Amino acid sequence: MRERDFCNVCKRLSNAERWSVLRQVAISADGFGSKVGDVSANTHLGVSATSQYLSQLEDECGLVASRREGRYVCYEFVQDREDSRAVELGAALRKHFCGGDGHEVLILPALANEARVGVVAALRKAGRATKAELQKMTGLTEINVRRHLGVMINVGLAEQSGQGFSFVEPRDELARLFLGLSLK
């Protein structure tokens, strides 16, 4: 999963309906996968929308895999693939959902932007930096750095003080995993 691909995964998982579809696949899988109709019924989404979300989670995110059983298509979390980030992320999401904690990861929208991921990486590496230093490190304009820092502060990845901005490690285990994978 390249950086651009991982930003797309974060963007896709930022959608509440797609998140609930993925959650339903995790909690309803009985070893045989989840049928589109069952996921649709449990998420209160139409079959067409559910099918489209599952297809995106498979084709664009690599988190689920499908297989045909007669006239039905079943989906399950990816277990074995060459892309270790997708497998690691899928395992963590399944544990997250099956552990009864289905809350959304709030940093996902922040990590859905490549430039913002660059600012996060620069700030994390520096520990503390001013806006001007971050501009120099990332090559972004002042307004873009300011905008990205605002988002990072809102989701709890940065703090502002008199000396500039400092990186804040997320407390949520899944958020730390997403951040770590986005910075690889």
N, C-alpha and C positions, 0 to 999 in steps of 0.2 A: 504494500500500500504506500504509494508515494504521498508527499506532503499535500499536494493538491487533492488527491483522492481522500486523504484523511479529513481535510477541511470539508469535503462533500459529505462524508459520513456524518460529521458533526452537524452539518446543515440539515441533512435528512432526519437525523434523530432529534433535532430541535422541534420538529412538528409533533404536537401532542397526540394527534390521531395515529401517526406512524409509530410513535413511542408506545401507545397502548396496543397496537397490533403486535409489535415485537414482544411486549410484555405477555400478551396472551399466548403467543407461540411458546414462550419459556415456561409458563405455568400450566399449560394444558397438554404439553407433549407427554405422551405415555410410552415413549420409546418407538412409536410408529410414525410420529409426526402429527401435525395438526392440519386438518382439512380447511380449505378456504371458508366454506360455509360455517363451520364451527367457530372459527376465529371471528367471522363477520357477526354471528349471532351474539357472541360474548362481548364484542366491542361496540355493538349497536351501530355499526357502519354498514353500508350497503356491500353486497358481494363484489360488485365491480370496483369500488374504492379499496376494499380490503385486498383484492387480488392485485390491484395496481401497486399498493403499498408493499405487499409482499414481494412483488417482482422487483421493485426498486431496492428493497433490502437485500435481495439476492444479487441482482446485476450490478448495482452501483456501490453497495456497501460490503458485499461479500459476507454478511453475517448469518444468512439463512441459505439453505439449499432445498431445492424442490425435487420431488420424484413423483412420477405418475403411477397411480394404482387404479387401473381400469379407467373409469371416466373421471376420477377425482385426482386432484393435485394436492400432495401433502408437503408441508414445510416443516423444517426443523433447524435448530441452530447448527452452524458449521462445526463439525467435530475434527476433521482432518483435512488440512489444506497446506499448500506451500506457503501461503501468506500467514506467518506466525502472528502478526498483529491482529488480523481478523479473528483467528482462533482464540487468542488471549482476550480480546475484547468480548467476543461471544461468550466465553466461559465466565468472565466477570459479570456481564449483563445477566446471564442466566442465574448466577448465584445471587445477584442483586434482586432480581425479580422473585425468585423462588424463596428468598429469605423473608419475604413479606414486605420488603421495602421497595415499593414501586415508584418512589418519588422521581421526578425528573432531575437530571443533572443540569444545574443552572449555568455552568460554564460552556455548555455545548454551543449556544449561539455565538459566544465570544470566540470560540475556536473554529468557527466556520468561515473565517476570513484569513487568507494567507498573510496579508500585511500585518494583521493583528497578532498572528502567531509569531511573526518575526519580531514584533515589539515585545511580546511576552518572553521570547527566547533571549533577546538582548537584555531585558531588565533582570531576568532570572540569572543570567551569566554575570551581570554587573553587581547584582544585589541591591544597589542603590544608584540612581542616576538622575540627572536633570533632563528636562525636555530637550535641550540643545545636545546633550550627550547621546540621547536616544536617536535624535535626528541623524547625527553623524554615524552612529552604529548601523542604522537601518536604511539610510538614504531616502527617508520619507520627508515630506514637507512638515512644517510646524503644525499646521491645522490637522493633518492626518495623524501625527503623533498624539496631539492633544485629544482628538476624537477617540483614538484607540485606547489611550490611557483612561479616558472617562468610562468607557465600557469595562475595562479591566477593574477599575475601582468599584463600579456598580456590581460586578459579579464576585468581588472579593479577592481578586488576584493581585491587586496593587493597593498601596496606601500612599497618600501624599503627606509630606512633612515640609518643614522649612528648608531642609537640605535637598529636596527633590522628591523622587518617587522610589518606593522600595517594593520588591516582589514579596507576595504573601503566598505561602504554600497552602493549597486547599486542605480543609479538614476532612472532607468526604473522601472515602477510599476510592469510589468510582471516579470522582472528579480528578483525583491524583493520577489515576490510570489514564484517563482521557488526556490530561495535560502531558503526562510522560510520553504517551504514544504520539501526540501531535508534535512534540519537540524532537522526535527521532529523525 
